[in-house]
Amino acid sequence: MKVAMYYNNNDIRIEEMPIPEINDDELLVKVKACGICGSDVMEWYRIKTAPRVLGHEVTGEVVKVGKNVTKFKEMDRVFVTHHVPCGKCRYCRAGQETVCETLRTTNFYPGGYSQFLKVPKINVEKGTLLLPDEISFEEGTFIEPLGCVVRGQRIAKVGPEQTVLVLGSGLSGLLHIQLAKALGAEKVIATDITQYRLDAAKKFGADEVIDARENVPEKVKELNDGRLADRIIVSTGALPAINQALHSIDRGGTILFFAPTSPGTEVKIPFNDLWKNCNTLTTTYAAARRDLEEALSLIKERKVNVKDMITHRLPLEKTQEGFNLVAEAKDSIKVVIEP
């Protein structure tokens, strides 16, 4: 089978690998679509394990079923997630599934940028969902990123009567905008440094947009009857955005740091202001099954429009072109590889 082998962001080669053999507890899935995640182009993060086949936003069709597998059959349309929690450790029992050690060590083989995928037993049992006919394979690639957004907004307690500020209007930011509106947020304000993405933010539900090069806290007050934001979602690792968040939060408000920075980045926090104003700073990482199931429902019920977010559909042979588009972060939103 063909795979797109990652060596670095500018060196992705189409290579041949054997189709994986499965055991009695596993599935073999023919990959139909795999989205390129922003984390795939974080070279500092990915280069440590290169060369490897990346890709974790996967949908496909079951082509072989281990004899002990009873939940799935050949020809089933499925979504498969790469990381799954054990469900038994102290973190899982406390609802903190995404810091479970098992979640951080599980994966499928070899990766989504391949023609076939072997799904291990634990992923079959805890990380594979049937894809309803109402959801296309391409739309299904959003289940994982939207699941991460669902988890983040649950942690940040996003809901009605809130002004939500989304800093960064890339794919994650746009999903955050849509979900905040679906959860009843009174006003959603979005920022970015490119006009293309500011236009996209308006298209996908932002009530107001701000060029991130402006004085964001002052613009928020101008657009929000003199108040700052109740909830802020930082969907970029850019230091200026993090600093804007720290100065744009209203009393009693919560800041969700959704995206990582480069390693070693340090942030100065106006501690006394945050303390006096009873602000909450929180983070989120990955998604667990309950988040993925909710994301699937949101897509199925068309409460979050993912279809119109797909700007590029590329064959496996053009994976390098897809990486270039995502890394440039200009005139693209979602790039989907179709092996």
RAPEQUI-V453408 format. One record per backbone hydrogen bond with DSSP energy under -1.0 kcal/mol. CO is the residue of the C=O (numbers start at 1). NH is the residue of the N-H. If there is no record, write none. Layout:
# RAPEQUI-V453408
co=CO nh=NH
co=CO nh=NH
This chain:
# RAPEQUI-V453408
co=1 nh=17
co=2 nh=115
co=3 nh=15
co=5 nh=13
co=6 nh=52
co=8 nh=11
co=11 nh=7
co=11 nh=8
co=13 nh=5
co=15 nh=3
co=23 nh=26
co=24 nh=68
co=26 nh=66
co=27 nh=119
co=28 nh=63
co=28 nh=64
co=29 nh=117
co=30 nh=61
co=33 nh=59
co=34 nh=337
co=37 nh=40
co=39 nh=42
co=41 nh=43
co=42 nh=45
co=42 nh=46
co=43 nh=47
co=46 nh=49
co=52 nh=6
co=54 nh=113
co=55 nh=112
co=57 nh=35
co=58 nh=80
co=59 nh=32
co=59 nh=33
co=60 nh=78
co=61 nh=30
co=62 nh=75
co=64 nh=28
co=66 nh=69
co=73 nh=76
co=76 nh=62
co=77 nh=131
co=78 nh=60
co=79 nh=129
co=89 nh=93
co=90 nh=94
co=91 nh=96
co=92 nh=95
co=96 nh=99
co=97 nh=100
co=100 nh=104
co=102 nh=105
co=102 nh=106
co=109 nh=118
co=112 nh=114
co=113 nh=4
co=115 nh=31
co=117 nh=29
co=118 nh=109
co=119 nh=27
co=120 nh=124
co=121 nh=125
co=122 nh=126
co=123 nh=127
co=127 nh=81
co=129 nh=79
co=132 nh=135
co=136 nh=140
co=139 nh=142
co=140 nh=143
co=142 nh=146
co=143 nh=147
co=144 nh=148
co=145 nh=149
co=146 nh=150
co=147 nh=151
co=148 nh=152
co=149 nh=153
co=150 nh=154
co=151 nh=155
co=152 nh=156
co=153 nh=158
co=162 nh=186
co=162 nh=187
co=163 nh=230
co=163 nh=231
co=164 nh=189
co=165 nh=233
co=166 nh=191
co=167 nh=235
co=170 nh=174
co=171 nh=175
co=172 nh=176
co=173 nh=177
co=174 nh=178
co=175 nh=179
co=176 nh=180
co=177 nh=181
co=178 nh=182
co=179 nh=183
co=180 nh=185
co=181 nh=184
co=187 nh=164
co=188 nh=207
co=188 nh=208
co=189 nh=166
co=190 nh=210
co=191 nh=168
co=192 nh=212
co=194 nh=198
co=195 nh=199
co=196 nh=200
co=197 nh=201
co=198 nh=202
co=199 nh=203
co=200 nh=204
co=201 nh=206
co=202 nh=205
co=208 nh=190
co=210 nh=192
co=211 nh=214
co=214 nh=216
co=215 nh=219
co=216 nh=220
co=217 nh=221
co=218 nh=222
co=219 nh=223
co=221 nh=226
co=224 nh=227
co=229 nh=250
co=230 nh=254
co=231 nh=165
co=232 nh=256
co=233 nh=167
co=233 nh=235
co=234 nh=258
co=234 nh=259
co=238 nh=242
co=239 nh=243
co=240 nh=244
co=241 nh=245
co=242 nh=246
co=245 nh=248
co=248 nh=229
co=250 nh=253
co=253 nh=280
co=254 nh=232
co=255 nh=282
co=256 nh=234
co=256 nh=258
co=257 nh=284
co=262 nh=265
co=269 nh=271
co=270 nh=274
co=271 nh=275
co=272 nh=276
co=273 nh=277
co=274 nh=279
co=275 nh=278
co=277 nh=252
co=280 nh=255
co=282 nh=257
co=288 nh=292
co=289 nh=293
co=290 nh=294
co=291 nh=295
co=292 nh=296
co=293 nh=297
co=294 nh=298
co=295 nh=299
co=296 nh=300
co=297 nh=301
co=298 nh=303
co=298 nh=304
co=299 nh=302
co=306 nh=309
co=307 nh=310
co=309 nh=334
co=312 nh=336
co=314 nh=338
co=315 nh=318
co=316 nh=319
co=318 nh=322
co=319 nh=323
co=320 nh=324
co=321 nh=325
co=322 nh=326
co=323 nh=327
co=324 nh=328
co=325 nh=329
co=334 nh=311
co=334 nh=312
co=335 nh=36
co=336 nh=314
co=337 nh=34
